[in-house]
Amino acid sequence: MVTFGHVIEPALSNPIANKLYSIIYIFHMPLFVFISGYYANVKNKEKLISKGFMLLETFLVVMIPQCFYYGSIIPLLNPENSGWYLISLITWYIIFLLIINKLVGKIVVQYNGCGGQLLIFSCLLAVFAYMLPLKQFGNLLSFQRSCMFLPFFMMGFLRRVKGLPIIPDVSKCIKLVLAIASLVCFAFCLIYSGRILHVLEFNNANVWHMSNLYNQNIGMLLVLKVLVYIGSIITTFAVLMFVNLPKSICAYGSKTLAYYVIQGMFAHILSTYLQVNFYQALFLCVCILVLTTVLLRFVDSKFVTNPFSTLIKMEILNRKLSLLKGKVENSQPITIMIIGLGSVGCYLLDYLVSLGDSQLRLVVVGRNAEKMQMDINIIRTASTIRHQCRSEIKVVDNCDLNDVNSIAAVLEAEKPDFIVNSSRVYSGLKYGSISWSNLRAYGIWTPLSIRYAKNIMEAYDKANCEAISINTSYSDAVIPWLKSAGKAYFDFGSGNLNHLVPRIKFYIAEKYGIKNFNDIDVTIAVSHFHDVVISKEGHAEGQDILLDIKFQGKDMDFNKEELLKSCSIAMPVDQKRNMMNASSNFDIIFSVLTALREEKQVKIHTPGVNGEIGGYPIIIDGVTATAKFDESVWTIDQMRKANRESIYCDGVENITDATLVYTDELVAKVKKSFNVDLPKSVKFVDIENVADLIINQIIKPQVFIFVQ
């Protein structure tokens, strides 16, 4: 609708175009702004500022080329097309930050009982802007448009913070009334389209100028504007309730801003240089949408909406590291939260307690308080026998990982500095015992691995949590999937390639007579598949993995085939193996704290970091409190390529546009081994359904066979 409205502007002399234009404009931008307000998260100051800078980047990318084209800075000061909306978004965020959060304070920040006041404030500001007698001032940085659309932004925002769904859940009777009212609004627009277009547009003009320009009474213009606001509200909610988009379309919401910016550019160019009639405008609208879709299919939307930040690695993680450094330097308690106290969680808790670090506050979260307390009791007792127990340990029960609000409440109450997700959807079973023997591809379990992870990160976002987050379950694919869907995502993954590094050190130490394994510097970039195939079978499945080994700064000579073969060492196949995963979690926490406390650089290996597919070497710099990819041996692009080739063997072809794409080979193997039709692609919105399919049609029958 936005694109169509832009394209038909040159054809408004056509009666049909004129009437459609008036119908579109009574709801399309109010609805767009309402949705923007609904998805605005402004409780957290840091996130708000980050969002503001992102929008500013996008605005500059859109408007600076126009400045060069026209040879003037006017496009920056008086933005049109998509530019005005971007600067308005920035303005709305600034209003929240400077006026609401600063002047009003914490009461409004929590938004308890202040919805009415905020809405009234926005309406008064809109009236002020409309009545402002300074003609040119309204154009400056889209001031007037920002003020006049603010009530719609505020309405969307208030629905979100009050926990209401974006689409109102009302009775059939109210829906009928709303439908009739919206039809009346549309009919009014059809009948009086030629007389009210200037009122519908919410454009940069004040009531005094409009009165002179259209020879209309000021009072009548004010009445019309009020009626337009009422009509816009009615039609906005009507469209929301009666236009039910399929989930597959909704999944593209993460690219909405990029769509808006690019189509705006195309529409502006075409409408400027082409004199089109109504039917040509229809054709151009389709062309623009197709061009925009094709372009964003091959170009990352972030190069449009966040071009500068794409060059800055791990800016989100770096902010968290900076916050943690402040706590370390001020000797404040550091809270580490373990979600799920299975075997991984128990091992990890034991390792953390064994540090004897009184600065650590450990919080264990789960559903069964009695079971968790029993596990904690034996860990505390054993560590006290060893004279190591110094940390506070707290149990938080009745946390339902299927309930985002339940998780968010815990995060808000405990305010952790680290979060470790060690939960499992189907506990007591190693998925690999089924997949390796039948499929040689662990990627099939990704919908299961992400099921609780996505709930935790949704709660993380809802609680405005700033903890460094670690995921234990198939992070190679889980974290990229979260990021691809535009969701909050874990900072680190644990395990996988980290399990290979010690095996490699064992070989080098024995070959060269090195006593201290820590003196051996291993750098490797592979996904989960190669951890498994090398550990189990001693080869790399025909791939030349990225592996570099140094000792005291010097490159070590080694036969890769011989080294990989040596990595296949006998280990337990039961839950004792989780000692390695727990150790990986411990290594991340310990390395971060060590780097910050001792102000030095520490290298770790971690899967899924920064939302990348596969596993990577990472440098934690304690001096600057930053993290970065270790590109001392290979570039990030080389590592990405190697990891994508590696994870393909695990049955994951791609993760893009909020969608996990299985390989054709995996789909065929699942059909052959289990007689189950695994979907080729799994959209983020379908995770629950596919996870249930995997549990009911693959896991449970196999568990039954094992029991028999």
N, C-alpha and C positions, 0 to 999 in steps of 0.2 A: 504494500500500500504506500509506503514511504517513497519507493522508487517510482511507482506509477504517478503519484502526486507531483513529484519533481518533473517527470518527463512531459506530462500533459500541460504544464504551465504555458508553453508557447502556443498551445492550441485552444486556449480558453474562449476564443471567439466562436468556437463550435458549441452549440447549445447543449449537446450531450456531454461534452467534455466539461463544460461549465457546471452543469448540475452534478456530475460525478465528483468533480473537484470539491464542491461544497460539502458533499456527503463524506468524502474521505477526510477532509480537514476538520470536521467536527469531532473526530475521534482518533485519527491515526497517531498524531503526535502526543495528545494527552495520554493515550494508551502506552505509547513508547516511553514516555516520561514516568508514568505510573509504574511500569515494570522495572525501570531503572532504579526508582526509589525503593521498590520491594527488595531488590537484590543488593542494595547498598548496605555495607557493613561499616558502621561508623562508631561503634562502641570503643574500638581499639584505636588509639591515637596513631600508633606506628603504622598500622595497616591503612588508616585513612590517608596519612601522608604519602605512603608508598603508592596508593591508588591515585592520588592527586598528581604525583610526578609522572606516573604512567600516562594519564590523560593529557598532561602537558606535553609529553614527548609526542604523542599521537597528533595533538593539535599543531605542533611545530612542523611535523612531517607533512601534514596536509596543507598548511598555509604558507610556509616559506617558499615552496616552488611557485605559488601564485604571486608572491611578492616579487620574485625575479621576473616572472612573466610580464607583470604589469609595470615593473620598474618603480614600485612604491610599497610602503609599509601599510597602506590602507587595508589590505586584506587581513593583516594581523589585528588592527584596531577595530575594524568593522567586519568581522567574519560572516560569510554567508555559506549556504549549502550545508555540508556536514560540519564545517568549522564552528558555526554558532552553537550547535548542540554540544560539541566538545568543551567549548569554553563555558557553557552553561553548567555542564556537569562539574567542572572544576569549581565554579562559583558556588554550587549547592554544597559541595564538600567543604569549602572554606567557611560557608555560613555555619555548618554544623560544628566545625572545629573551633572557629574563633568566637562565634556568637553564643551557640548553645553550650558547648562543653566548657568554654572559658568563663563566660559571663554568668550563666545560670548555675553551673556546677554539677555536682555528683547526682543530685536528685533527677535532673534531666538526663544525665548520662545513662542512668538506669531506666529512664523513660517510664517511671511508675506514676501513673495518674496524670501525666503531662501531655497526653495526646491532644486533648482539646486546645490547650494553650498554644502548642506548637502549630496546629492547623490554623488557628485564628491568626497567629503571627504571620504565617505564610500568606494568608488571604489579605491581611492589611498591607503587607509589602507589595502584593500584586496590585491592589487599589492605588497605592502610592505611586507605583511605576506608571500606571495608566493615566493618572492625573498630573504627572510631572510636566510642567509647561515647557521645559527645555527640549526642543525638537531633536537636536543633534546628540544630546547627552545619552538619549536612549539607545543610540546605535553603538556607543562606545563599549567594546568587549561584550556585546550582546546583553547589556544590562537589563533592558526592559523585558526581553524574551525570558531571561533567567528568572526575573521576578514574577512574571505572569504565568509561567509554567510551574513555579515552585509549589503551589497547592497540590498539583497532581503528583509531584515527586514526594511530597510529604505524606499524602494519602497512602501511596505504595509503601513508603518507609514504615509508617505506623502499623500497617497490617502485618509486616514482617516481625517487628519488635514485640508485637502483642501475641505472636505465635499463631496468627491466623493464616490460612492458606491463601494463595494469590487469587484463586477462583472461589468466590463466596459460595458457601453451602447453604442454599435457601430452599424454601418449599416451592412446589410447582405453582402455587398461587402467585407467589412473589415473582417467579420467573415469567409468568404470563403477564403480570402487570408491567414488568420491566420490558418485556418484548413489545407490548403495545406502546409504551412510552417512547421506546427507541424508534419505533416505526413512525410515531408522530413527529419526532425530531427529524428523521430523514425526510419525511414529507414536507416539513417546514423548509428544510434546506433545498428541496427540489423546487418548491414554489417560489421562494425568495432568494434563490442562489445569486442572482445578479445584484441584489441589493446588500447582501450581508457578507460577501467574500472578505471584505476588509476587516470585518469583525472576527471572522472565523480564524484568521491566520495568526493571531496573537503576535503580530509583527511589530517592528520597531517604530511605533508611532504613538503619540499621546492623544488623548481624547480631544484636546483643543485643536491640534493639527488635523485630526480626522474630521472634525466638525466643519472646518474651513474647506477642506479638500472635497468633501462629499456633500457639502451644504445640508448637513443634518443637525438637528437639535442635540445639544450635549446630553440633556436628560434622556432622550431617546437612545443615544449611543450607550449610555451607562446601563439602561434597562436591557438593551440588546446583549451587551457584554455579560450581564448576569445570566440571561437566558442561555447564552452560548456556554457558559460555565456549567450550568445545570444540565444542558443537553449533552455536553462532553462527558460529564460524570455518568449520566444514564447510559449513553452509548458505549462508553469504555467498559463498564461492568457487563453490559449486554453482550458485547463481543467476547469478553473473557468467558462468560458462561456458556455461550452457544457455539463458539468455535473451539472444538475439542481436537487439538492437534495430536497425531500419533506420536508415541514415544520416540520413534526413529527420527522424526523431524526435530523434536525437542532436544535431542542429543547434540544438535549443532549449535545450541545456545552459547557455547563457549566462544564461538566465532562471530557473535552478533555484532560486536563493535567493528570488527574488521569488515564484515559485510556492509555495514552502514557507511563506513568511510570510503570504501572502494566504489560502491554503487553511486555514492554522492559525487565522486570524481567523474565517473563515466556520464552520469546524468547531466552534470554541469557542462561538460565538454560538448555533448551531443545537443543539448538544448540551446547552447550558445551559438553554435555554428550551423545548426540545421533548423529550418523553418518547417515544422511538421504539422500535419493535420491529426485529427483524433485517431484514425486508424493506424497511421504511421507511428504514433506515440505508443499504441498497444504493442506493435511489433518491436519497437525500440526497448520497451520495458522488459519484454521477454529476453531480448538479446543481452541487455545489461545484467539481468539476473543470471543468465547462463555464463556470461563472461566472468562475472564475479565468482560464481561457484567453481568454475574450472580453474581460475587463478588460485583460489584458496585451497583447491585440492592438491596443488603441487607446491604451494608456498606456505610456509608456517605463518599463521596469522599474527604471531608475535613480531614479525618483521614489519608489520603495519602498525600494530597497536602498542608495541613496546620495543622499538628498534634499538635503543641504546642499552637497555637492560639485558638484552640478549648477549651483549658483549661482556657483561659482568657476571662472572660465575658465582653462584651460590649466595646471592645477596641476602636471601631470607635466612639461610643458615648463619651467615656472618653476623647478622643482627642479633641472633640468639647467642652466639658465642661471645659477643660483646657484653650482653646482659649478664651472662654467666661469669665472665671475667670480673665484672664488678663485684659479684657476690664472693668470688674466690679471694679477691684482694681485701675485701672488708670482713673476711672470716664469718660470713653469714651462713646459716644452715643451707645445705644443698639437698634438695628432695629428689630422690630417685623412685619413680613409680613403676612397679612391675604389674602388668595387667595379665592375669592368668598364672596360677601357681601350679602348673604341671611340672614335668621333669625338668624342662628348660628353666622355668622360673625358679624352681628349688635350687638347682645348681648355681644359677646366677646369684640368688640371694646369699648362698653360702660363700661364694667368691667375694662378694661385696662386704659381707660381715667380716670375712677373714682379713680385710685390709686394716682393720683396727682403726678406722678413720672416724673420729668423733664428729667431724663436720657433716657426715652423711646422715641424712634422715631417710629411712627406707619405708615405703608405703606399698603394701601388697593389696591388690584389688581383685575381687572375684565374687562369686555368689555364695559359696559354702564357707561360712566363717569357721565352723568346727574343723573341717578338713584343713583349711589354711593354717589355723592356729596350731594344729598338731604338727604340721610340717615346720612351722616357725619354731615351735618349742624344741624340736630335735636339733635344728640348725643353731639356735641360740645356745643350747646346752653344749653341743659339740664345740662351738667356737669359744665358749667360755672355758672349757677344759683346756683349750689351746692358748688361753690368755689373749684372745683376739677380739672379743666382742666389745665394741665401743659404740656402735650405731644404734640409734632409736629405730624400732620396727613397729609399724602400725598396720593393723588389719582393717580394711574397708570392705564390708560384705554387701550383699544384696545389690550388686551392680550387674545389671542385665546388659550383656553386650549386644543384644538385639534391639535395645532401646537407647537411642541417641541421647535423649534427655537424661536418662539414668547415668550415662557415662559423663555427660557434660556437667552434671551436678557434682560428681566426684572431682573432676578436674578443677572446677571453680572453687571447691572447698579446700583442696589440698595444694593447689598452685605448684605443681611439680616443676623441676628444672630439667629432668630427664624423664622420658616415658619409654618403656620397653613393652612392646606388644608381643607377648609369648603365648597368646591364646590360640586355640584350634577349634574349628567348627565341629570336626568329628574326632574327638579326643581318643587317645589310647591306640591309635592306628597310625603306622607310618605309611603314608600314601605310596611312597616309593616301592614298598613291598608288592604292590599291585601293578604299578605302572612300569617298573623296569623289566620285570619278567615278561610282561605282555606287550608293552608298547615301546620301551626304551625312550620314553618321552614324558618328563614330569610336567610339562606345560599344561596338560589336560586338567590339572588340579587348580589352575589359576583362579577360576570363579569361587572355589572354596577358600583359597588362601586370602582372597581380598574381602570376603564376606564380612568378617568382624573388623578387618583393617579399615574399610571404608566407613563403618559406623564410628570407629574410634576417631578417625580424622574429621568426620563431620561434627562430632561432639567437640573435638579439639578447636575447630573453627568457631563453633557456636559459643564456646567458653572463652574465646579470645586468648587461648593458651599460647605461651611463648616458650614451651619446653623443647629441648632438643629431643626429637622423636626417633625411635629405632624400631624397625619391624623385623621379625624373625621368620616370617613365612613367605618364601619364594619372592623375595624383594626384587629380583631381576625383572620380573614382569608386573608385580603388584604396584610398586611405587610409580613406574612409568604410566600404568593404567590410570591411577589416581590423578596424576598430573595432566594426562591427555584429556581427562574428563573435566578439567578446570577445577578440581577439588584440592583442598589442602592435602599435602602428601608428606610422607616421612622423610626426615633428613638423611637417615642412614638405613641400610639393610645389613643384617648380620648373616654370617655363615657362608656357605657355598665356596667361592674361590678362596676364602680365608682358610678353609680346611686343607687346601692343597699346599699352601705356603710351608707349613711345618714339614710335610713329607719331602718337599724339595730341599729344605734345609738339612734333613736327615741324610739325604744322599750326598750333598756337597760336603757336609761335615765329615762323613766317613771317607769320602774320596780324597779329601785334602787334609785330614787329621785336625780339623778345627774343633776345639772343645766347647766354645761358647756359641750356641746357635744364634744368639742375638747379634753377633758380629757379621752374620751373613745377611746381605741386603737383597731381598727378592722383590722383583717388580713383575706383576702379571696382570693381564686383562682378559678374562674369560667369563662365560656365564656358568650357571648351575650345571648344565649338561656335562661340561668338561671336568668339573669337580667329580661328578659321579663316574663317568666313563674312565677317567684316569685312575681314580681311587679303586674302582672295582676291577678294571681290565688292563690297566697299565698302558693305554695308548690314547691317541687324540682323535680317533675316528677319521683319520686321513687329513685332518686340518693342521696347519702350522700355527700353533698358538703363540701369542705374544708373551715371551718369557725372557727376562733379563736377570742375571745374578752377578752380584759384586761382593767382594770381600776387601774391607779397608779401602774402599774407593776404586779398586781395580776389578776389571771384568774377569769373570771366571770362565774358564774353558770347560765345556761339558758336552757330552753326546746326548742330544735331546731324546732320542729313542730309548736309550739306556736309562736316562733319568726318569722318564715317564713310566717305564716298566718297573722301576724300583719303588714308585709311589703306590703300587698296588700291594698294600700290606694288610694282613689279617686284622680285623676289628670286630667287635660285637655287632650284631644286627638289631639288637633290641634298643630300648630307650637309653642305655648307657651311652650310645652315640650322641645323645643330646648334650653331653659334656662339652663337645666341640662347639655346638651352637651357642650354649650358654657362655662359653669362653670368648666367642666372637663378640657377643653383647658386652661382656666385661671389658674386652680389649678396647672397644670404642669409647666406653665411659672413662676407663682408666687413662687412655691416650689423650682424650680431650682435657681431662683434669690435670694430667701431668704436663701437657703442653702449656696450659694457662698458668699453672702454679710455678713451673720452672722457666717459663718464657723461652721456650725452644720449639723447634719444628719436630713433629712426630708424623711418621707415615703409617697409614692403615690401608687395608683393602676392604672394600665394601661394595655390595651390589645395590643397584637402583639409586645411587646417590644423585641428587639434583634431578631426579626423574629420568635418568638415563637407563636404557635397556642394557642389562648385563652387569658385569662387575669391573671396578676400576681402582687404581691406586690413588689415594687422596693424601694431601699434606695438610695437617693442622698446624697453623702458625700461632704459637702462644704469645708472641710479641705483639702482633697486630690483631689478634683474636679473629683470624680469618681462616677459611678453608679453600682449597683449590685442587684441581686435578693435577696429578704429578705427570707433567708432559716432558720430563727430562729425557725420556727414552723414546716415546712415541707421541704423536699429536693426538688430540682428542678425537679427530676424525678417523685416524687409524684405529683407535681403540673402539670407537663406535662400530666401525665396519666389522672388526673381528668379533665383537660381541653379538652383532646381529647374525653373523654366520654361525656362531656357537649356539645361540638360543633357537635357531631354526631347527637344529637337531633335537631340541627339547619339545618341538611341536608348535612353536610360536613363530608365525610368519611375520607378524607386524602388530604394533600397538599404535593406533592413530585415530583421531577424531572420536575419542571416548569409546573406542572399539578394540577388542582383542580379536585378532585374526589367527585362527589355527592353520597349520600347514595341511595341504591336501593329504600328505602321507599319514599324518596323525588321524585325520577324520576316517581314512580308509582302514587304518589299524584298529580303531575303536569299533568300527562296524564289523570287522572280521573277528576280533577277539571277544567282544561282548554283545554283538548284534544290536548295538545302540547307534542311533543316528545323531552324532554330535554335530551341532550347528557349525558351519564354517566360520561365522563371525558371531561374537557375543558383544552386544552393546552394553554400556554401563548400566542402563536402566533394566536390563534383563539378567543381571548377575544372579539374583535370588532364584529365578526360574531355572537357570542352567545349573546352579549349584544343587538345587533339589533334584534335578534330573540325574546328576552325577552320583549323588548319595543314594538315591532310590534304585537306579537302574544299573549302577556299576559297583559301588562300594558295598552296599548291603548284600547283594548276591555273592560277592567274593568273600565277605566276612563269614557268611553262612557256610560256604564251601570249606573255609579254613577251620571253622568250628567242627564241622562234620569230620 
